[in-house]
Amino acid sequence: MRIASGAASFSGVVDPRDVVGAYVADGEDAGAHRSMRKGAVQLRVTATGAWWQQGGRPDSLVIATR
């Protein structure tokens, strides 16, 4: 899997720590975007690269702290 570049935006975040955790795809996939959810927090991901352009989309994603 190769993603050349990407961007993400969040909604429903009250505290910055709210973004940490496991997200799952919520079924909304509009073209180049993948919508994912973790409770009330929604994550919208956009990317470029061969895998993404061929329709590859993650079903889950984990954001962790170091």
N, C-alpha and C positions, 0 to 999 in steps of 0.2 A: 504494500500500500504506500503510495506517495502522494502527499499533499504539498503543492508548491508554496502556497500562501493561504491565509485564511483570516477571518475576522469573526467576532462574536459580539452579540449584544444581549443584555439581560433586562428583564422586567420583573417587577414584584419583589425587588431586593430592598429590605429595610435596613439591614446591617451588612457591611462588606463580608462578614463571615458566612452570610447566607448562601454565597455562591459555591462554597466548598461542599462536596458531596457527589453522589451518583445521580446522573440524569438518564432518562430513557426517552426514546423517540415517542412523540405524542400523536403520530399519524399525519401531521401536517407537513408535507414536503412539497413546497412550491418552487419548482424549477431548480435554481442553484442554491436554495436555502433548505436547511433542516431545522425543524422546530423540536426542541426537547424540553422536558419538564422534570422538576424536582419539587414536589409539593406545590406551593404557590409561586415558586420562581420559574420563569420561562427563559430558556436560552435559545437564541436564534443563531445558527452557525452558517457561514458562507465560506467556500473555499475554491481553490483552483488546483489543477493538477490532473494527470491522466486518469487516475482512479476515480476522482470526484466527477470529472466530466463524462465518464462512462456510466454514471448512475450510482456509483458507490456512495453509500451513506452509512454512518455509524448508527447502530441500534441503541447503543449506550455509550456513556462517556463519564469518566470520573475526574473531578477536579480535586487535587490534594494540595495540602500545604507542605512546605519543606521542613 
